[in-house]
Amino acid sequence: MRILVGEPKQERAVRTREVILRAAAAVFDECGYAGASISKIMSRSGVTQGGMYFHFKSKEALAHAVMASQQEFVQLPAGRDGLQRLIDITFHIAGELADNVLFRASVRLAVEQGELGIHDDTAYQEWAELFHTQLVAARRDGELYDDVDVREFATVLVGAYTGTQIFSNAATHREDLPQRVAALWRYFLPALTDAQTRQGLRVGPGARAAGA
């Protein structure tokens, strides 16, 4: 890691932590938790042992930090909050799982955390909260049936999406994930909204809310 001359100490510390975190994510994605090591992460990051242990005391601490940074690794698509943007986000996540090594590592660790000896549902709860925000907007705009429990469906969607991406990864290394996500929405949407609203929605990669 190259240190900038005259860089303030606090800014340098923040930047060093970010470099370590991203290097750790890349190593976890390539090797899994069991195959990763502090030495591999130090080599990838270019950070000294002292610098590493100043920020992270163990491989477990690094894994926690990578999982906690899951949403920070993803830049969500723009659009007006609501049902269309919720659909857009689910397809965007599928693309990120294919192309974004940092995000992919955080998802892998969250799924495999039982093997790590840790139990942390923070990442799942954060996605449920994001989905809930979109569903609240959909309710505000009259897009949902009255009997849809937006909090409950947000958690159902996280669970269904998690299982879908795990299945897709095992079957095709996620190559068919967009098709599987489309299938989820084919079954979910009739339970959420009426036929007229469904006709105005686009379900597929690259979808954008009307007027975005």
N, CA, C and O of each residue as an XYZ file, in Angstrom:
848
protein
N       0.848     -1.195      0.000
C       0.000      0.000      0.000
C       0.879      1.237      0.000
O       1.797      1.339      0.813
N       0.615      2.176     -0.894
C       1.424      3.381     -0.995
C       0.896      4.448     -0.038
O      -0.282      4.802     -0.083
N       1.774      4.957      0.827
C       1.401      6.010      1.772
C       1.671      7.359      1.130
O       2.762      7.599      0.614
N       0.701      8.219      1.159
C       0.842      9.543      0.566
C       1.605     10.458      1.510
O       1.302     10.525      2.701
N       2.599     11.166      0.971
C       3.386     12.098      1.767
C       2.480     13.217      2.269
O       1.737     13.822      1.495
N       2.549     13.488      3.582
C       1.745     14.569      4.135
C       0.305     14.195      4.407
O      -0.478     15.042      4.838
N      -0.064     12.956      4.169
C      -1.440     12.543      4.440
C      -1.690     12.545      5.947
O      -0.904     11.956      6.689
N      -2.766     13.192      6.426
C      -3.045     13.222      7.857
C      -3.148     11.816      8.425
O      -3.635     10.905      7.756
N      -2.688     11.640      9.660
C      -2.636     10.317     10.274
C      -3.999      9.660     10.337
O      -4.128      8.470     10.052
N      -5.023     10.422     10.708
C      -6.354      9.850     10.830
C      -6.879      9.394      9.471
O      -7.471      8.320      9.362
N      -6.665     10.207      8.436
C      -7.114      9.829      7.101
C      -6.364      8.598      6.611
O      -6.942      7.729      5.958
N      -5.085      8.528      6.927
C      -4.290      7.371      6.527
C      -4.809      6.111      7.202
O      -4.869      5.051      6.580
N      -5.185      6.223      8.477
C      -5.713      5.067      9.199
C      -7.023      4.577      8.583
O      -7.242      3.375      8.438
N      -7.881      5.519      8.227
C      -9.155      5.156      7.599
C      -8.905      4.462      6.262
O      -9.547      3.463      5.936
N      -7.964      5.005      5.497
C      -7.679      4.433      4.188
C      -7.035      3.055      4.330
O      -7.325      2.152      3.546
N      -6.171      2.892      5.316
C      -5.546      1.599      5.541
C      -6.582      0.541      5.897
O      -6.523     -0.587      5.408
N      -7.525      0.912      6.748
C      -8.581     -0.031      7.125
C      -9.388     -0.447      5.892
O      -9.739     -1.618      5.748
N      -9.679      0.498      5.013
C     -10.444      0.193      3.811
C      -9.667     -0.746      2.890
O     -10.237     -1.673      2.315
N      -8.373     -0.501      2.755
C      -7.530     -1.368      1.919
C      -7.526     -2.793      2.475
O      -7.659     -3.755      1.719
N      -7.376     -2.927      3.781
C      -7.378     -4.248      4.413
C      -8.714     -4.942      4.199
O      -8.760     -6.124      3.859
N      -9.797     -4.205      4.400
C     -11.129     -4.790      4.279
C     -11.367     -5.322      2.868
O     -11.901     -6.417      2.693
N     -10.972     -4.551      1.877
C     -11.185     -4.977      0.490
C     -10.270     -6.148      0.117
O     -10.676     -7.041     -0.627
N      -9.058     -6.144      0.626
C      -8.162     -7.276      0.378
C      -8.704     -8.541      1.037
O      -8.658     -9.622      0.450
N      -9.214     -8.404      2.249
C      -9.783     -9.546      2.958
C     -10.973    -10.116      2.192
O     -11.108    -11.334      2.071
N     -11.831     -9.246      1.677
C     -12.987     -9.706      0.919
C     -12.552    -10.512     -0.299
O     -13.132    -11.556     -0.597
N     -11.533    -10.029     -0.998
C     -11.053    -10.738     -2.184
C     -10.503    -12.114     -1.812
O     -10.748    -13.089     -2.521
N      -9.771    -12.200     -0.718
C      -9.204    -13.477     -0.292
C     -10.301    -14.426      0.184
O     -10.266    -15.615     -0.134
N     -11.275    -13.919      0.942
C     -12.376    -14.770      1.396
C     -13.166    -15.313      0.198
O     -13.598    -16.465      0.211
N     -13.351    -14.495     -0.822
C     -14.082    -14.943     -2.006
C     -13.320    -16.054     -2.727
O     -13.923    -17.021     -3.191
N     -12.022    -15.920     -2.819
C     -11.210    -16.898     -3.540
C     -11.003    -18.184     -2.740
O     -11.034    -19.280     -3.300
N     -10.792    -18.048     -1.432
C     -10.328    -19.179     -0.617
C     -11.355    -19.693      0.380
O     -11.183    -20.776      0.939
N     -12.428    -18.926      0.612
C     -13.320    -19.267      1.699
C     -12.693    -18.911      3.026
O     -11.513    -18.568      3.095
N     -13.489    -18.993      4.087
C     -12.964    -18.620      5.400
C     -11.834    -19.555      5.835
O     -10.804    -19.099      6.331
N     -12.030    -20.865      5.648
C     -11.030    -21.831      6.104
C      -9.710    -21.664      5.364
O      -8.642    -21.814      5.956
N      -9.778    -21.355      4.079
C      -8.559    -21.244      3.288
C      -7.886    -19.890      3.365
O      -6.745    -19.735      2.930
N      -8.577    -18.917      3.912
C      -7.994    -17.576      4.047
C      -7.063    -17.530      5.245
O      -7.201    -18.313      6.184
N      -6.121    -16.613      5.206
C      -5.199    -16.441      6.330
C      -4.802    -14.975      6.420
O      -4.878    -14.231      5.443
N      -4.384    -14.585      7.600
C      -3.921    -13.216      7.792
C      -2.746    -12.916      6.866
O      -2.646    -11.815      6.324
N      -1.859    -13.890      6.685
C      -0.692    -13.658      5.823
C      -1.113    -13.423      4.373
O      -0.540    -12.569      3.696
N      -2.089    -14.157      3.898
C      -2.585    -13.949      2.534
C      -3.210    -12.557      2.402
O      -3.018    -11.874      1.396
N      -3.943    -12.158      3.406
C      -4.600    -10.852      3.365
C      -3.561     -9.733      3.445
O      -3.692     -8.718      2.761
N      -2.546     -9.909      4.263
C      -1.478     -8.909      4.331
C      -0.765     -8.793      2.994
O      -0.466     -7.692      2.532
N      -0.497     -9.935      2.376
C       0.173     -9.915      1.075
C      -0.672     -9.204      0.040
O      -0.152     -8.425     -0.758
N      -1.969     -9.463      0.043
C      -2.874     -8.833     -0.927
C      -2.992     -7.338     -0.685
O      -3.069     -6.557     -1.633
N      -3.006     -6.939      0.573
C      -3.225     -5.531      0.907
C      -1.946     -4.699      0.888
O      -1.992     -3.485      0.688
N      -0.797     -5.361      1.098
C       0.459     -4.626      1.201
C       0.646     -3.941      2.539
O       1.508     -3.074      2.681
N      -0.161     -4.326      3.528
C      -0.104     -3.720      4.857
C       0.810     -4.557      5.754
O       0.830     -5.783      5.647
N       1.548     -3.915      6.617
C       2.430     -4.617      7.550
C       1.622     -5.351      8.614
O       0.432     -5.096      8.802
N       2.298     -6.272      9.307
C       1.632     -7.007     10.370
C       1.122     -6.064     11.458
O       0.021     -6.238     11.981
N       1.939     -5.061     11.789
C       1.506     -4.092     12.792
C       0.278     -3.325     12.352
O      -0.645     -3.107     13.137
N       0.270     -2.911     11.082
C      -0.886     -2.198     10.557
C      -2.127     -3.065     10.539
O      -3.230     -2.602     10.831
N      -1.934     -4.346     10.189
C      -3.063     -5.274     10.168
C      -3.684     -5.422     11.541
O      -4.896     -5.269     11.699
N      -2.857     -5.721     12.541
C      -3.391     -6.005     13.871
C      -3.828     -4.750     14.615
O      -4.540     -4.844     15.615
N      -3.415     -3.582     14.146
C      -3.940     -2.346     14.726
C      -5.430     -2.217     14.418
O      -6.205     -1.744     15.249
N      -5.822     -2.644     13.216
C      -7.217     -2.504     12.792
C      -8.051     -3.755     13.070
O      -9.222     -3.648     13.436
N      -7.463     -4.929     12.900
C      -8.207     -6.182     13.049
C      -7.353     -7.173     13.837
O      -6.219     -7.466     13.459
N      -7.905     -7.681     14.929
C      -7.130     -8.533     15.834
C      -7.093     -9.990     15.392
O      -6.266    -10.762     15.879
N      -7.991    -10.380     14.464
C      -8.060    -11.784     14.081
C      -8.756    -11.926     12.733
O      -9.375    -10.988     12.231
N      -8.641    -13.123     12.160
C      -9.357    -13.420     10.922
C     -10.869    -13.357     11.146
O     -11.619    -12.926     10.270
N     -11.303    -13.792     12.325
C     -12.730    -13.729     12.653
C     -13.225    -12.285     12.653
O     -14.317    -12.002     12.159
N     -12.430    -11.376     13.203
C     -12.814     -9.967     13.217
C     -12.926     -9.418     11.803
O     -13.810     -8.616     11.503
N     -12.023     -9.857     10.942
C     -12.084     -9.438      9.540
C     -13.354     -9.966      8.872
O     -14.016     -9.243      8.128
N     -13.686    -11.211      9.137
C     -14.895    -11.791      8.544
C     -16.134    -11.029      8.990
O     -17.019    -10.744      8.183
N     -16.195    -10.698     10.281
C     -17.317     -9.901     10.788
C     -17.394     -8.565     10.043
O     -18.475     -8.129      9.648
N     -16.250     -7.930      9.858
C     -16.225     -6.616      9.211
C     -16.648     -6.702      7.755
O     -17.359     -5.823      7.265
N     -16.226     -7.741      7.059
C     -16.630     -7.910      5.655
C     -18.135     -8.125      5.565
O     -18.791     -7.536      4.705
N     -18.689     -8.954      6.433
C     -20.132     -9.182      6.415
C     -20.897     -7.902      6.748
O     -21.931     -7.613      6.146
N     -20.378     -7.142      7.709
C     -21.052     -5.909      8.123
C     -21.013     -4.846      7.044
O     -21.825     -3.922      7.055
N     -20.067     -4.966      6.100
C     -19.915     -3.970      5.036
C     -20.662     -4.354      3.771
O     -20.450     -3.739      2.726
N     -21.528     -5.354      3.836
C     -22.142     -5.908      2.638
C     -22.796     -4.855      1.753
O     -22.530     -4.809      0.552
N     -23.644     -4.013      2.325
C     -24.328     -3.020      1.508
C     -23.397     -1.895      1.064
O     -23.669     -1.223      0.069
N     -22.299     -1.684      1.793
C     -21.340     -0.654      1.389
C     -20.626     -1.035      0.095
O     -20.116     -0.165     -0.610
N     -20.588     -2.328     -0.220
C     -19.904     -2.796     -1.412
C     -20.763     -2.658     -2.667
O     -20.281     -2.914     -3.770
N     -22.018     -2.260     -2.520
C     -22.952     -2.226     -3.641
C     -23.507     -0.819     -3.817
O     -23.976     -0.207     -2.858
N     -23.453     -0.312     -5.034
C     -24.103      0.952     -5.362
C     -25.442      0.628     -6.000
O     -25.496      0.113     -7.117
N     -26.504      0.925     -5.302
C     -27.832      0.526     -5.748
C     -28.299      1.366     -6.931
O     -27.889      2.517     -7.077
N     -29.149      0.799     -7.769
C     -29.658      1.553     -8.923
C     -30.552      2.701     -8.486
O     -31.245      2.622     -7.472
N     -30.521      3.766     -9.271
C     -31.379      4.919     -8.985
C     -32.820      4.600     -9.349
O     -33.104      3.621    -10.039
N     -33.713      5.439     -8.875
C     -35.118      5.271     -9.211
C     -36.007      5.728     -8.079
O     -35.548      5.907     -6.951
N     -37.265      5.915     -8.374
C     -38.237      6.325     -7.368
C     -38.589      5.127     -6.500
O     -38.891      4.050     -7.014
N     -38.550      5.312     -5.190
C     -38.864      4.220     -4.282
C     -40.247      3.658     -4.577
O     -41.183      4.394     -4.888
N     -40.354      2.342     -4.473
C     -41.615      1.681     -4.730
C     -41.388      0.279     -5.256
O     -40.281     -0.254     -5.181
N     -42.439     -0.310     -5.786
C     -42.382     -1.703     -6.207
C     -41.421     -1.909     -7.370
O     -40.686     -2.896     -7.387
N     -41.409     -0.996     -8.346
C     -40.488     -1.155     -9.468
C     -39.038     -1.096     -9.008
O     -38.208     -1.887     -9.457
N     -38.734     -0.169     -8.121
C     -37.340     -0.072     -7.656
C     -36.959     -1.300     -6.847
O     -35.809     -1.736     -6.907
N     -37.890     -1.871     -6.090
C     -37.602     -3.103     -5.365
C     -37.228     -4.212     -6.343
O     -36.260     -4.940     -6.118
N     -37.985     -4.342     -7.418
C     -37.663     -5.336     -8.447
C     -36.292     -5.052     -9.044
O     -35.476     -5.959     -9.205
N     -36.044     -3.780     -9.371
C     -34.749     -3.394     -9.940
C     -33.597     -3.805     -9.021
O     -32.578     -4.322     -9.479
N     -33.773     -3.571     -7.727
C     -32.710     -3.870     -6.772
C     -32.395     -5.360     -6.763
O     -31.227     -5.744     -6.704
N     -33.425     -6.202     -6.822
C     -33.168     -7.643     -6.769
C     -32.396     -8.112     -7.994
O     -31.553     -9.002     -7.884
N     -32.663     -7.536     -9.147
C     -31.896     -7.908    -10.336
C     -30.490     -7.302    -10.296
O     -29.529     -7.913    -10.763
N     -30.384     -6.110     -9.739
C     -29.070     -5.481     -9.607
C     -28.172     -6.320     -8.702
O     -26.989     -6.501     -8.992
N     -28.729     -6.828     -7.615
C     -27.969     -7.681     -6.704
C     -27.465     -8.920     -7.442
O     -26.335     -9.358     -7.224
N     -28.292     -9.480     -8.305
C     -27.867    -10.649     -9.073
C     -26.644    -10.322     -9.920
O     -25.717    -11.126    -10.011
N     -26.640     -9.150    -10.536
C     -25.490     -8.731    -11.325
C     -24.263     -8.507    -10.467
O     -23.151     -8.847    -10.871
N     -24.453     -7.936     -9.280
C     -23.329     -7.699     -8.380
C     -22.711     -9.007     -7.896
O     -21.496     -9.091     -7.719
N     -23.532    -10.013     -7.684
C     -23.008    -11.304     -7.259
C     -22.129    -11.927     -8.344
O     -21.215    -12.695     -8.043
N     -22.404    -11.599     -9.588
C     -21.589    -12.121    -10.683
C     -20.305    -11.331    -10.853
O     -19.267    -11.908    -11.176
N     -20.352    -10.023    -10.642
C     -19.252     -9.142    -11.048
C     -18.473     -8.491     -9.912
O     -17.352     -8.032    -10.132
N     -19.024     -8.436     -8.722
C     -18.436     -7.675     -7.627
C     -17.855     -8.634     -6.585
O     -18.591     -9.208     -5.782
N     -16.540     -8.800     -6.604
C     -15.900     -9.773     -5.727
C     -16.082     -9.405     -4.253
O     -16.203    -10.294     -3.410
N     -16.102     -8.138     -3.937
C     -16.246     -7.710     -2.555
C     -17.617     -8.083     -2.008
O     -17.732     -8.619     -0.906
N     -18.637     -7.798     -2.775
C     -19.994     -8.147     -2.364
C     -20.163     -9.658     -2.288
O     -20.771    -10.183     -1.356
N     -19.614    -10.347     -3.283
C     -19.741    -11.796     -3.325
C     -19.104    -12.437     -2.091
O     -19.643    -13.398     -1.541
N     -17.971    -11.913     -1.660
C     -17.319    -12.450     -0.466
C     -18.169    -12.241      0.774
O     -18.280    -13.133      1.615
N     -18.764    -11.072      0.887
C     -19.585    -10.796      2.065
C     -20.799    -11.710      2.113
O     -21.209    -12.151      3.186
N     -21.375    -11.994      0.946
C     -22.515    -12.911      0.885
C     -22.073    -14.330      1.227
O     -22.756    -15.042      1.963
N     -20.927    -14.731      0.688
C     -20.418    -16.077      0.987
C     -20.209    -16.268      2.480
O     -20.593    -17.297      3.034
N     -19.608    -15.293      3.131
C     -19.369    -15.400      4.565
C     -20.673    -15.432      5.351
O     -20.796    -16.177      6.322
N     -21.635    -14.633      4.938
C     -22.920    -14.613      5.643
C     -23.622    -15.962      5.546
O     -24.225    -16.431      6.512
N     -23.539    -16.579      4.374
C     -24.188    -17.874      4.156
C     -23.463    -18.980      4.922
O     -24.100    -19.869      5.486
N     -22.129    -18.925      4.940
C     -21.326    -20.000      5.527
C     -20.925    -19.726      6.968
O     -20.051    -20.416      7.493
N     -21.522    -18.758      7.617
C     -21.016    -18.325      8.916
C     -21.116    -19.402      9.987
O     -20.393    -19.342     10.982
N     -21.986    -20.376      9.809
C     -22.036    -21.470     10.769
C     -20.714    -22.212     10.831
O     -20.323    -22.694     11.894
N     -20.022    -22.309      9.702
C     -18.716    -22.951      9.666
C     -17.647    -22.082     10.329
O     -16.593    -22.575     10.728
N     -17.930    -20.790     10.439
C     -16.994    -19.864     11.066
C     -17.153    -19.850     12.585
O     -16.318    -19.297     13.301
N     -18.237    -20.467     13.069
C     -18.511    -20.445     14.490
C     -19.122    -19.140     14.958
O     -19.060    -18.814     16.144
N     -19.722    -18.378     14.022
C     -20.366    -17.124     14.404
C     -21.809    -17.138     13.930
O     -22.161    -17.885     13.018
N     -22.630    -16.326     14.538
C     -24.047    -16.246     14.197
C     -24.440    -14.770     14.203
O     -24.596    -14.158     15.260
N     -24.593    -14.221     13.019
C     -24.839    -12.782     12.891
C     -25.788    -12.561     11.719
O     -25.422    -12.801     10.568
N     -26.992    -12.110     12.003
C     -27.966    -11.903     10.931
C     -28.047    -10.443     10.487
O     -29.013    -10.042      9.838
N     -27.029     -9.646     10.839
C     -27.072     -8.214     10.526
C     -27.271     -7.953      9.044
O     -28.110     -7.136      8.665
N     -26.508     -8.638      8.201
C     -26.620     -8.399      6.755
C     -28.028     -8.695      6.259
O     -28.574     -7.938      5.457
N     -28.619     -9.785      6.725
C     -29.979    -10.134      6.304
C     -30.986     -9.088      6.789
O     -31.900     -8.710      6.056
N     -30.810     -8.629      8.022
C     -31.720     -7.625      8.561
C     -31.608     -6.307      7.798
O     -32.610     -5.621      7.594
N     -30.396     -5.953      7.377
C     -30.227     -4.708      6.619
C     -30.911     -4.781      5.260
O     -31.520     -3.807      4.820
N     -30.815     -5.936      4.589
C     -31.522     -6.078      3.313
C     -33.035     -6.064      3.532
O     -33.776     -5.484      2.738
N     -33.490     -6.702      4.609
C     -34.925     -6.683      4.906
C     -35.403     -5.254      5.131
O     -36.501     -4.892      4.708
N     -34.587     -4.441      5.793
C     -34.956     -3.045      6.039
C     -35.008     -2.257      4.734
O     -35.911     -1.446      4.528
N     -34.035     -2.500      3.852
C     -34.042     -1.832      2.550
C     -35.276     -2.220      1.744
O     -35.937     -1.362      1.158
N     -35.583     -3.513      1.718
C     -36.770     -3.968      0.997
C     -38.039     -3.383      1.625
O     -38.973     -3.008      0.916
N     -38.065     -3.308      2.946
C     -39.227     -2.747      3.638
C     -39.448     -1.298      3.232
O     -40.589     -0.876      3.042
N     -38.372     -0.532      3.097
C     -38.491      0.868      2.676
C     -39.178      0.971      1.311
O     -40.027      1.837      1.097
N     -38.804      0.085      0.399
C     -39.422      0.106     -0.930
C     -40.892     -0.300     -0.861
O     -41.729      0.250     -1.577
N     -41.197     -1.255     -0.004
C     -42.581     -1.706      0.131
C     -43.466     -0.658      0.794
O     -44.638     -0.523      0.444
N     -42.913      0.084      1.748
C     -43.661      1.187      2.365
C     -43.998      2.226      1.298
O     -45.113      2.747      1.269
N     -43.047      2.527      0.430
C     -43.308      3.474     -0.659
C     -44.357      2.924     -1.619
O     -45.211      3.664     -2.106
N     -44.288      1.625     -1.888
C     -45.286      0.998     -2.762
C     -46.675      1.101     -2.157
O     -47.650      1.344     -2.868
N     -46.767      0.917     -0.850
C     -48.066      1.064     -0.173
C     -48.565      2.505     -0.254
O     -49.749      2.744     -0.488
N     -47.669      3.453     -0.062
C     -48.024      4.874     -0.157
C     -48.610      5.209     -1.521
O     -49.533      6.015     -1.637
N     -48.057      4.576     -2.552
C     -48.499      4.849     -3.923
C     -49.654      3.971     -4.371
O     -50.041      4.003     -5.539
N     -50.207      3.186     -3.455
C     -51.363      2.362     -3.782
C     -51.045      1.178     -4.682
O     -51.907      0.713     -5.428
N     -49.803      0.685     -4.614
C     -49.399     -0.412     -5.491
C     -49.662     -1.789     -4.896
O     -49.605     -2.785     -5.618
N     -49.948     -1.872     -3.608
C     -50.070     -3.161     -2.936
C     -51.503     -3.434     -2.509
O     -52.268     -2.510     -2.232
N     -51.855     -4.706     -2.459
C     -53.122     -5.097     -1.861
C     -53.127     -4.698     -0.385
O     -52.077     -4.630      0.254
N     -54.318     -4.437      0.142
C     -54.436     -3.981      1.525
C     -53.945     -5.013      2.537
O     -53.482     -4.648      3.617
N     -54.041     -6.296      2.198
C     -53.693     -7.330      3.177
C     -52.220     -7.723      3.150
O     -51.821     -8.652      3.852
N     -51.409     -7.038      2.358
C     -49.974     -7.335      2.330
C     -49.307     -6.734      3.570
O     -49.396     -5.530      3.810
N     -48.652     -7.567      4.338
C     -47.883     -7.113      5.497
C     -46.476     -6.777      4.993
O     -45.688     -7.679      4.710
N     -46.162     -5.494      4.881
C     -44.913     -5.097      4.236
C     -43.688     -5.537      5.037
O     -42.662     -5.880      4.449
N     -43.778     -5.532      6.346
C     -42.647     -5.974      7.163
C     -42.411     -7.478      6.975
O     -41.279     -7.930      6.807
N     -43.497     -8.228      7.007
C     -43.375     -9.675      6.854
C     -42.862    -10.042      5.465
O     -41.985    -10.896      5.333
N     -43.404     -9.401      4.430
C     -42.964     -9.753      3.086
C     -41.503     -9.386      2.860
O     -40.806    -10.087      2.127
N     -41.027     -8.318      3.463
C     -39.615     -7.957      3.322
C     -38.719     -9.091      3.800
O     -37.716     -9.403      3.157
N     -39.074     -9.713      4.929
C     -38.264    -10.821      5.436
C     -38.447    -12.074      4.582
O     -37.498    -12.831      4.378
N     -39.657    -12.292      4.085
C     -39.898    -13.434      3.192
C     -39.054    -13.303      1.924
O     -38.470    -14.280      1.454
N     -38.995    -12.095      1.378
C     -38.224    -11.873      0.155
C     -36.737    -12.108      0.388
O     -36.067    -12.707     -0.453
N     -36.215    -11.644      1.518
C     -34.800    -11.883      1.827
C     -34.525    -13.389      1.907
O     -33.541    -13.876      1.351
N     -35.393    -14.111      2.596
C     -35.198    -15.549      2.722
C     -35.287    -16.264      1.384
O     -34.467    -17.129      1.077
N     -36.286    -15.899      0.589
C     -36.459    -16.539     -0.714
C     -35.295    -16.215     -1.639
O     -34.808    -17.083     -2.364
N     -34.854    -14.969     -1.611
C     -33.748    -14.555     -2.478
C     -32.457    -15.262     -2.061
O     -31.690    -15.713     -2.912
N     -32.223    -15.357     -0.761
C     -31.017    -16.030     -0.275
C     -30.988    -17.481     -0.739
O     -29.976    -17.953     -1.257
N     -32.100    -18.185     -0.551
C     -32.159    -19.573     -0.994
C     -32.001    -19.703     -2.495
O     -31.366    -20.641     -2.976
N     -32.576    -18.765     -3.241
C     -32.490    -18.806     -4.695
C     -31.056    -18.631     -5.172
O     -30.607    -19.343     -6.070
N     -30.337    -17.687     -4.577
C     -28.960    -17.466     -5.035
C     -28.040    -18.615     -4.610
O     -27.085    -18.928     -5.321
N     -28.307    -19.242     -3.474
C     -27.520    -20.403     -3.067
C     -27.736    -21.562     -4.047
O     -26.781    -22.211     -4.473
N     -28.988    -21.808     -4.392
C     -29.335    -22.868     -5.349
C     -28.679    -22.574     -6.701
O     -28.091    -23.460     -7.321
N     -28.784    -21.341     -7.140
C     -28.204    -20.948     -8.424
C     -26.687    -21.112     -8.413
O     -26.103    -21.564     -9.398
N     -26.048    -20.748     -7.303
C     -24.593    -20.876     -7.209
C     -24.172    -22.340     -7.298
O     -23.197    -22.676     -7.969
N     -24.918    -23.203     -6.615
C     -24.594    -24.631     -6.644
C     -24.826    -25.232     -8.023
O     -24.090    -26.123     -8.448
N     -25.852    -24.743     -8.725
C     -26.220    -25.341    -10.009
C     -25.420    -24.794    -11.182
O     -24.997    -25.551    -12.055
N     -25.210    -23.461    -11.206
C     -24.617    -22.840    -12.404
C     -23.603    -21.751    -12.077
O     -23.266    -20.955    -12.953
N     -23.107    -21.691    -10.841
C     -22.239    -20.584    -10.417
C     -22.926    -19.235    -10.658
O     -22.289    -18.252    -11.038
N     -24.226    -19.218    -10.430
C     -25.094    -18.041    -10.508
C     -25.324    -17.532    -11.944
O     -25.843    -16.429    -12.120
N     -24.962    -18.286    -12.937
C     -25.193    -17.838    -14.308
C     -26.684    -17.707    -14.614
O     -27.080    -16.862    -15.417
N     -27.515    -18.542    -13.976
C     -28.948    -18.478    -14.237
C     -29.705    -17.703    -13.163
O     -30.933    -17.769    -13.106
N     -28.985    -16.964    -12.307
C     -29.655    -16.255    -11.223
C     -30.689    -15.247    -11.719
O     -31.771    -15.185    -11.136
N     -30.425    -14.448    -12.765
C     -31.475    -13.529    -13.225
C     -32.765    -14.246    -13.619
O     -33.856    -13.745    -13.344
N     -32.657    -15.396    -14.252
C     -33.849    -16.148    -14.624
C     -34.592    -16.662    -13.391
O     -35.822    -16.688    -13.358
N     -33.839    -17.060    -12.399
C     -34.463    -17.546    -11.163
C     -35.140    -16.401    -10.394
O     -36.198    -16.591     -9.794
N     -34.526    -15.222    -10.416
C     -35.143    -14.061     -9.765
C     -36.428    -13.680    -10.492
O     -37.423    -13.330     -9.856
N     -36.409    -13.746    -11.815
C     -37.631    -13.469    -12.581
C     -38.736    -14.443    -12.196
O     -39.900    -14.054    -12.097
N     -38.383    -15.702    -11.979
C     -39.383    -16.692    -11.574
C     -39.953    -16.356    -10.203
O     -41.151    -16.519     -9.974
N     -39.100    -15.885     -9.284
C     -39.614    -15.460     -7.979
C     -40.702    -14.413     -8.133
O     -41.764    -14.504     -7.517
N     -40.424    -13.419     -8.962
C     -41.392    -12.332     -9.122
C     -42.651    -12.786     -9.842
O     -43.725    -12.247     -9.578
N     -42.561    -13.746    -10.732
C     -43.771    -14.247    -11.393
C     -44.751    -14.818    -10.380
O     -45.966    -14.726    -10.555
N     -44.212    -15.406     -9.320
C     -45.085    -15.977     -8.299
C     -45.444    -14.980     -7.198
O     -46.541    -15.032     -6.643
N     -44.522    -14.079     -6.886
C     -44.784    -13.125     -5.815
C     -45.743    -12.013     -6.224
O     -46.640    -11.651     -5.463
N     -45.555    -11.472     -7.425
C     -46.318    -10.277     -7.799
C     -47.832    -10.466     -7.757
O     -48.529     -9.557     -7.305
N     -48.377    -11.599     -8.206
C     -49.836    -11.753     -8.111
C     -50.359    -11.720     -6.674
O     -51.531    -11.417     -6.446
N     -49.500    -12.027     -5.715
C     -49.904    -11.968     -4.310
C     -49.764    -10.574     -3.723
O     -50.279    -10.295     -2.640
N     -49.064     -9.698     -4.441
C     -48.785     -8.363     -3.923
C     -49.663     -7.280     -4.516
O     -50.053     -6.342     -3.821
N     -49.979     -7.407     -5.813
C     -50.597     -6.288     -6.498
C     -51.529     -6.764     -7.610
O     -51.472     -7.923     -8.020
N     -52.383     -5.867     -8.094
C     -53.399     -6.259     -9.077
C     -52.814     -6.323    -10.486
O     -51.681     -5.908    -10.731
N     -53.619     -6.853    -11.400
C     -53.162     -7.089    -12.770
C     -52.776     -5.789    -13.467
O     -51.806     -5.760    -14.225
N     -53.514     -4.725    -13.222
C     -53.213     -3.442    -13.873
C     -51.840     -2.924    -13.463
O     -51.067     -2.466    -14.305
N     -51.538     -2.997    -12.171
C     -50.223     -2.557    -11.703
C     -49.126     -3.453    -12.264
O     -48.063     -2.968    -12.653
N     -49.379     -4.755    -12.305
C     -48.372     -5.692    -12.815
C     -48.028     -5.405    -14.274
O     -46.883     -5.575    -14.694
N     -49.008     -4.977    -15.029
C     -48.759     -4.687    -16.449
C     -47.787     -3.524    -16.632
O     -47.103     -3.442    -17.651
N     -47.726     -2.640    -15.663
C     -46.839     -1.488    -15.768
C     -45.445     -1.724    -15.224
O     -44.613     -0.817    -15.232
N     -45.176     -2.942    -14.747
C     -43.881     -3.260    -14.163
C     -42.999     -4.020    -15.153
O     -43.477     -4.838    -15.938
N     -41.711     -3.730    -15.095
C     -40.752     -4.475    -15.886
C     -39.975     -5.405    -14.950
O     -39.442     -4.974    -13.928
N     -39.922     -6.664    -15.314
C     -39.264     -7.662    -14.480
C     -38.112     -8.266    -15.280
O     -38.310     -9.116    -16.148
N     -36.895     -7.800    -14.961
C     -35.734     -8.300    -15.665
C     -34.529     -7.425    -15.409
O     -34.672     -6.319    -14.888
N     -33.336     -7.894    -15.766
C     -32.117     -7.101    -15.569
C     -32.222     -5.762    -16.299
O     -32.728     -5.691    -17.419
N     -31.739     -4.710    -15.653
C     -31.738     -3.397    -16.294
C     -33.056     -2.686    -16.207
O     -33.203     -1.608    -16.783
N     -34.046     -3.253    -15.496
C     -35.342     -2.592    -15.356
C     -35.165     -1.297    -14.585
O     -34.326     -1.207    -13.689
N     -35.955     -0.300    -14.934
C     -35.929      0.987    -14.229
C     -37.350      1.451    -13.970
O     -38.260      1.167    -14.748
N     -37.527      2.158    -12.885
C     -38.849      2.675    -12.574
C     -39.250      3.675    -13.635
O     -38.404      4.370    -14.198
N     -40.535      3.746    -13.904
C     -41.043      4.675    -14.909
C     -40.659      6.084    -14.543
O     -40.867      6.522    -13.412
N     -40.093      6.801    -15.511
C     -39.712      8.185    -15.313
C     -38.336      8.378    -14.738
O     -37.889      9.511    -14.563
N     -37.624      7.241    -14.426
C     -36.273      7.386    -13.860
C     -35.289      7.752    -14.941
O     -34.101      7.917    -14.665
